[in-house]
Amino acid sequence: MPIYEYISKSPDDTDSSCRICAKGFELRRPIDREALTNCPLCKNPVKKVISRVNTPKVTKPFSTSDAKKAGFQVLEKRCDGSFEKM
């Protein structure tokens, strides 16, 4: 199930919204359900926020053997400016 983020439609109006929707909250919901329109606690209007995308980070460069296993063609530059297949 994906995680959706919601925040109050009027973050400046902290009197009418609860502390949860004023700061924003995450909610796990099935894809086939419609987006929330109201906060589950205080029933004030909320909007869905576009979240950051989490991508894996490669901490070390691939070795030649790892690159070949992944299906890449490895080339090495020669002194004359040409490339040779490894």
HELIX and SHEET records of a PDB file:
HELIX    1   1 ARG A   19  LYS A   23  1                                   5    
HELIX    2   2 THR A   64  LYS A   69  1                                   6    
SHEET    1   A 3 PHE A  25  ARG A  28  0                                        
SHEET    2   A 3 ILE A   3  SER A   8 -1                                        
SHEET    3   A 3 VAL A  46  VAL A  49 -1                                        
SHEET    1   B 2 LEU A  75  LYS A  77  0                                        
SHEET    2   B 2 PHE A  83  LYS A  85 -1                                        
END                                                                             
